[in-house]
């Protein structure tokens, strides 16, 4: 691993600047610098006039703007690891025909609304072109590069774990995967991914990370990196999309549309498919049974006949409850195991009214217990079919709870 600090003038950085868009990237530094590698985000400050003006103002007056980070690749060229927003803003300002207006304090008391070509005409552009950027240049293995990138990322706008992994294993496979699992993909694919994985952070490649985890059956960092290292040698990621589509078709075939758009997104459908995907089911039964159990979930608890029907408290658990055959041990998927704070607080107040300063079980003053030290206990044990509902709740001190548990 090698590293060094270099001073590079802005006139060198903007030489050969070309922006080919998100597909083909942005280059500069005489063609030697990849300003927007595949793992970097798009330009964020197109409409942020304050950022633009403060940056150019600092450069014009010779003030420091912070380190820029380059990584040297195998071909001897560079990738911009950190500083993309600053570098692109500088390059855009220095474009002769496309330069944007800024309010620049040319001298004390003399502020002008000005473009770069006007500075050139006034022979003032040299102050910007001769400004020296402080560049930290790094060269190392893929893993060293990844660890180094994680370190500098702590000091900047934090990238997701998947965005950082992409910094090492980018190429044709990753570019193709982005068309399926990131914001670069089409609307239909986006909606399909949203249904099973949630709609947040598609720009930060959350869907790509999740589908990899489903595919390998693990969220272990080394396993993800090993998978990406192998896949990065391929020309396309269609097999990864085919895997997702198989899962999507399977669950849709069995259950159809969800009554709530957010119902499916918190489940690990990769694990569910690996566990139950080879079993035979009646589509008529699974769809109808799901509807029946979900309607039960929406009912008032007091109207449910607990002796005749399963008791549903966790609606997205209905999927695995049905897939697993609705066995007694599958009750965990649709029933809460523990009481929530509100239930425990209400029961504690209720018991205190009946037995002031005493515990419900032993009726002794020394068992009086503050709410934050109390335990919520099932009157009929959960292991024997007891429900996690207020009518089956009692508040105990820790000693009484342990004594009952031992029995």
N, C-alpha and C positions, 0 to 999 in steps of 0.2 A: 504494500500500500504506500502511495506517495501523495504528498499534498504540499501546496505552496500558495503564496499570495502574489497576485500579479496586479499591475496597474494597466488598465486598458482604456484608451480614450473613446469617447462616445462616437467620434468620427469613424473609428474602426468597427464599432459594434453595428452601426447603421449601414455599413457598406454591404451592398447586395441584399438589403432587406426585402423580403417578399412574404406576403401573407396569402397562402393558398387555401385558407379555410380549415375547418376542423378535420377534414378527411386527409389532406396532404401536409398540413402543418405550416409552421412559420420558421423561416430561416433568416440568418444575419451573419455578421462577422465574416464577410467575404465568402459565405456559403459553408463556413466551418462550424457554425453554431445552430443547433436545433433549439429554437426558442420555445417551442411548445411540443415537447415529447408527448407520446400518447397518454401518459398517466397524468399530465397536467390539465388543469381546468381551463375553460375558455376565458377570454378576456372579460373582466368583470367591471371595468370602469368606463365603458363607452359613454355613459351618461352621468358619470361622477365628476362634475366640473371641479369640485373642491380638491379632489385627489390630484387631478391633472395640474391645476394651477400651483398647488403647494409643492409638487415634485419639481416642476420646471423652474419655479421660483428658487428652490433650494439649489438646483444645479447652476442656474444663472449667477447666483451669488456665492458659489463655491462652498456651500454647506454640505456636510456628509449626508448620504442617503442610505447608509448601511451596506453590509457585505452582499455581494452577488455570488452565487454558488454554481460552478461548472463541474461536470463530471466528464472525464476523458473516456471516449469509447475505444473499441478495438481498432477502428480505422484511423485513429489519431485525431478525430474531430471531437466536438463537445456537445453535451446536452445541458440545458439550463435546468438545474435542480431547484433553485429558489431565486426569485427576483423577476419572474415572468411578467407580473403586472407592471413593474417599474420599467423593464426593458421595452415592452410593447408600447407603453405610453410614450417613452422617449422616441422610439422609432416612428410612431404615428405622428408625433409633433414635428419631426424633422423631415417628413415626406414633403417634397416641394409643392405638389399639386393637391395634397389631401390634408395638409396641416390644419389643426383645429385652432380656434381663437382661444386665447387666455388673457387674463388681466395680469400684466407683468410690470413690476416696479423697476423701471429702467434705471432710475437714480432716485435719491431721496426726494419725495414730493412729485415725482414724475411717473405716473402709472398709465400704461397704454393698453388698449385692447388690441392685441397684436397676434399675427401669425408668424411662422418661422421665416417665410420668404421676406417678410418686412424686416425682420432682424438682419437677414443677409444684406438687404438693400442698404440698411443703416450701418453695415459692417460691425454688427454686434453679435452675430451668430457664433463667432469664434469662442466666445466665453462658454457656450454650450458644447460646441464640437470638441474643444480641447479639455473639457472636464474629464478627469480620470476616475473611472469606476474601480473600486476595490473588489477584486475577483479572487475568490478562494477556489483553487483548482484541485480536484481530487481524481486519483486514478487507482483502481483496485479491482478485486474480483466482484462477481455479482452479489455475493452475500455481504461482502464488505461495503459495497455500494448501498445495499438495502439498509444495513444497520446504520450507516452514516446518514442516509436520508431520513430514517426515523429520528435520529438525534436532532438534525436541524429542523425537522418538522415540528418539534416541541416549541420552537421559538417563533413560528409563523402561524398563519391561518391553518389550523390542524386539518390534515388530510385523513381520509378514512384508511383503515388497514388495507383494504383492497386497492385503493389508489396507490398506496405505497408499494404493494406487491407488484403492481403493473409497471413500476419503474424498472424492475429487473427483467420481467418476462414479457416484453412487448414485441410485437411483430405482426405477421399476417393473421395468426390464430386469434390474438387479442383484438385486433382491429375488427375481425369478423364477429367475435363474441359480443363486442360492443353494439353491433347492429341488432342483436337479439335482446340483450339484457341491460342496456343503458339508455340514456335519453336520446342516443343517436338512432335507436330503433323506431319502427313505425308505430302508429297509434294502436293498432290491433294487438300487436305483441305486447306493448306496454300494458294494455288493459288486462290481458291474460296473466301477465306476471303480477300485476297489482292484486288480482283476485286471490292468488295463493301466497304472495309474499309481502303484501302491503304496498302502499303507494308512496312511501317516504324514501328519500335519498336515492332515487334512481340515477340522479346526476353523479352521485358519489359511489356508484357501482355496487350498491347494496344487493341488488338482484343477482348480479354476477357472483358475488361472494356467497350468497345463499345457495344458488344452484350448484356451485362447486362443493359446498358442504354436504348438500343432499347426495350428490353423485358419489362422493368418497365415503359418506357415512361418518364424517368427523368434522369438528371445527378446530382440530389441532393445527397449529401454524405450520409445523414441518410437513404435515401431510398435504396441506393446501399448496405449499411451495413445491413439493415433489410432483403433485398433479400438474401444476402450471408449467413446470420445467419440461415435463413429458409432452404436454399438449402444445407448447409453444413451438415445437418442431413441425406441427401440422400447418397446412395452408388455410384451413377453415375450421369453424366451430359448429358446423351443422349437426354433428352427432350429439353435442351438448344440448342444442335446441330440440332435437328429436327426443332426447331423454325427458326434457321438461314437458314436451307436448304429449308424450305417452302418459305421464302422470296427470296432466291436465285433463286429457280425454278420459282416463280411467275414473277419476273422481267425479267428473261431470256426468259420465255415463251412469254412475251409481246413485248420485245425489242431486244432479241438476243444479239450477240456480239456488244460491243461498238466500234466505229471507232477509239477511242482514249482510251488506257488502263486506263488513269487517270480520265476519264470522270465521272465514277460512284462513285468514292471513297469518294468524299466530301459531298455526300448526306446522309441524315438520312433516310435510307431505312426502318428502323423500323417505323418511323412516316408515311412514304408514304404507307407502307403496312397497317398500322392501319387505315389510312384515306381512302384509295382507294381499299384495298384488296378484299372487298366483292362486288365490282361493276363488271358489265359485260362489256367486251371489245372484239372487233374483233381483233384477233392477226394479221390478214392480214393488217388491218388499222393501228394499232399502230406501227408496224414495218416499214411499208411503209411511214407513216407520219413522223416518226422520221428521216428516211433517207432523206426525202424531206427537212425538216427544218434544218437538220445539213448541207446539201449541201448549203442551203441558207446562213448559218452562215459563210461558207468558201468563199463566193463570196465577191467581192469588193463592198463596200457600194454604190458606184455610179451607179452600174449596177442593183440595186434592185428596183423594182416597189413597192414603199411603199403603194400605194393605193390598191394593189391586194393581197399582202402577209403580214403576220406578219413579224416584223423586229427582227431578232435574234442576240442578243449581248452576252447572257449568255448560252453557249452550254449545260451545265449540267442541266439547268432549263427546257430544252425541255421535259424531262421526266414528270415533274409535270404539265407542260403546257398541254400536251396531256392527262394525267390522269384526269386533272380537267375539261376537256371538251372544252378547247381552248376558254373560255369565255373572254370578254373584261377585267374583273377584274383579269384574269390570266396572263395578259401581264407582270405583275411584275416579273414573273418567267424567262422571256426571254429578257426583256428590262432593261437596267440600269436606275435607278431613278436619279442619279447624274452624272455630268460631272467629268472626271478625271483631274488631275492637268495639264497634257500636253495639253489637249484640252482648258482649261481655259487660260493657259499661251500663247498659240498661238493666241487665240482670243483677248486677252488683247493687244498683240503687234499689231495685225491687226487694232484694233480700235484706238490705239494711233497714228498710221500713218494717219488715216482719220481725227481724231479730236484731235490734240495734246493738252495736258493739259486740256481737257474737257471730260465730261462724255457723252456717246453715247445718252442717253435719253434726259437729260435736257440741254446739250450743255453749261453748266456753268463751269467756271474755278474752283469754290469752290468745285465742285464734282470730281475733279481730285483725283484718288484713287490709292495707291500703289497696286501692284499685290497681295501681301500677305494679303491685306484687302478687296479684291474684291470678288464679288459673281457671280457665274455662274447661269444664269437664262434662262429658256425656253422661247423663243419668243412665240411659241404656247404652252400654258400650258400643262404639262404632263397629268393632269387630263382630258384634252380635246383631248387626243390622240397625243400630241406633242412628237416627238422622242428626245431621248438624243443623238443627233448627232451634229457635229460642225455647220452645216447649220441652226440649230434651237437654237443656243447659242448666248447670248449677255452678256457682262460683265457690272455689275452695282456696284455702291457703296452701302453700307448697307442701307442708307436712301431711295434711289430710289427703291431698291429691296423690302423693307418693304411696300413702297407706292403702288407698283404694286400688291404685294400680297394681300393688303387690298382691292383692287378692285376686 
